[in-house]
Amino acid sequence: MSGFRSSWPVRWALIVGTLVVAACGSGDAEVAYWSNGAGQDKAVESYAGSEHCGWQDLTFLHVTWPLPGQTGPAANRQYVRDPSGRLAAQVRASYAPGAELPADARTTDYTGPDGQQLWLAASDSDNLAYVVYPGSERVEAWPRTTQTLGCD
């Protein structure tokens, strides 16, 4: 029994450490996988920012690159919906709530949990992703982050 008591602080530290890492992962909200028409293949996912970091008004979009029809080295890309501009120093372009699709924009065939569609344009997919909302003409341009961001 004394061995269990002496190892308790180590066990407690491991449990707390695991919970802290989990809380700082993909936000406090549930991850939403986007469907590509053939089902949810986890190539595109979105989630709200962590409340404990004050990022609850942000939405992050992770894209496994390249998606079908896109080119470039294999990597993960992160785009962010940041209406307040708090991550302006960490993105490659500016968030635009009333964007227009570029002439070369094409649908990726990925649809979000609320019916929004992911569009990309070859001319600027390194910097922006376009989210088109259903039943309206609303298009938002979400900037790509300079590196994958997470909350510490």
KAZI-V190701 format. One record per residue. RES is the residue in one small letter. SS is DSSP state (@ for helix, = for strand, . for the rest). PHI is phi in degrees with one decimal (999 if undefined). NEAR is the number of other C-alpha atoms within 12 Angstrom. Layout:
# KAZI-V190701
res: {RES	RES}
ss: {SS	SS}
phi: {PHI	PHI}
near: {NEAR	NEAR}
This chain:
# KAZI-V190701
res: {m	s	g	f	r	s	s	w	p	v	r	w	a	l	i	v	g	t	l	v	v	a	a	c	g	s	g	d	a	e	v	a	y	w	s	n	g	a	g	q	d	k	a	v	e	s	y	a	g	s	e	h	c	g	w	q	d	l	t	f	l	h	v	t	w	p	l	p	g	q	t	g	p	a	a	n	r	q	y	v	r	d	p	s	g	r	l	a	a	q	v	r	a	s	y	a	p	g	a	e	l	p	a	d	a	r	t	t	d	y	t	g	p	d	g	q	q	l	w	l	a	a	s	d	s	d	n	l	a	y	v	v	y	p	g	s	e	r	v	e	a	w	p	r	t	t	q	t	l	g	c	d}
ss: {.	@	@	@	@	@	@	@	@	@	@	@	@	@	@	@	@	@	@	@	@	@	@	.	.	.	.	.	.	.	.	=	=	=	=	.	.	.	.	=	=	=	=	=	=	=	=	=	.	.	@	@	@	.	.	.	.	.	=	=	=	=	=	=	=	.	.	.	.	.	.	.	.	.	=	=	=	=	=	=	=	.	.	.	.	.	.	@	@	@	=	.	.	.	.	=	.	.	.	.	.	.	.	.	=	=	=	=	=	=	=	.	.	.	.	.	=	=	=	=	=	.	.	.	.	.	.	=	=	=	=	=	.	.	.	.	.	.	=	=	=	=	=	=	=	.	.	.	.	.	.	.}
phi: {999	-68.6	-64.3	-65.0	-63.8	-72.0	-92.5	-58.0	-59.3	-67.3	-62.5	-62.3	-62.1	-64.8	-64.1	-63.3	-60.6	-64.4	-65.1	-65.2	-62.1	-63.4	-68.1	-98.6	-74.0	-90.0	93.6	-82.9	-94.1	-71.2	-77.3	-108.3	-89.9	-87.5	-92.8	-108.0	90.2	-103.3	120.9	-90.2	-104.5	66.9	-75.6	-131.7	-142.9	-135.7	-162.4	-75.1	-67.4	-70.6	-67.2	-68.4	-104.8	76.3	-104.0	-63.2	-90.9	-98.7	-125.3	-100.5	-126.4	-103.7	-127.5	-76.7	-109.4	-85.8	-73.9	-54.1	89.4	-108.3	-125.0	131.0	-65.7	-65.5	-171.5	-104.1	-116.7	-125.1	-119.1	-140.9	-92.0	-132.9	-58.3	-85.0	73.8	-67.9	-102.1	-54.3	-77.8	-118.3	-127.8	-89.2	-155.3	-104.0	-67.9	-129.6	-72.7	-125.2	-79.5	-112.5	-68.8	-63.9	-58.6	-95.4	-69.7	-136.7	-68.6	-93.2	71.3	-94.9	-120.7	-80.2	-64.0	-107.2	87.3	-68.8	-113.7	-95.9	-119.2	-132.7	-121.0	-55.5	-68.7	-147.4	-67.2	-72.1	-118.3	-139.1	-121.6	-110.4	-111.1	-105.3	-89.7	-70.8	69.7	-151.8	-102.3	-75.9	-129.2	-116.3	-101.6	-103.4	-74.3	-82.6	-77.5	-73.5	-155.4	-66.2	-98.9	-147.1	-97.5	-95.1}
near: {7	7	10	11	11	11	13	14	14	14	15	15	13	14	14	14	15	14	13	17	17	18	22	24	26	32	32	27	23	18	23	27	26	31	25	25	15	12	15	18	18	24	31	37	32	36	32	31	32	27	21	19	21	18	30	24	24	33	35	41	41	37	36	25	22	22	28	19	16	23	17	16	12	13	17	25	35	36	43	49	39	32	22	18	21	19	32	20	16	23	27	25	26	29	33	24	24	19	22	22	30	21	13	15	25	25	27	32	26	36	32	31	22	18	21	27	32	41	37	40	26	24	17	24	35	30	27	38	45	42	44	33	23	16	11	13	16	19	28	32	38	43	41	36	33	21	20	22	30	29	24	18}
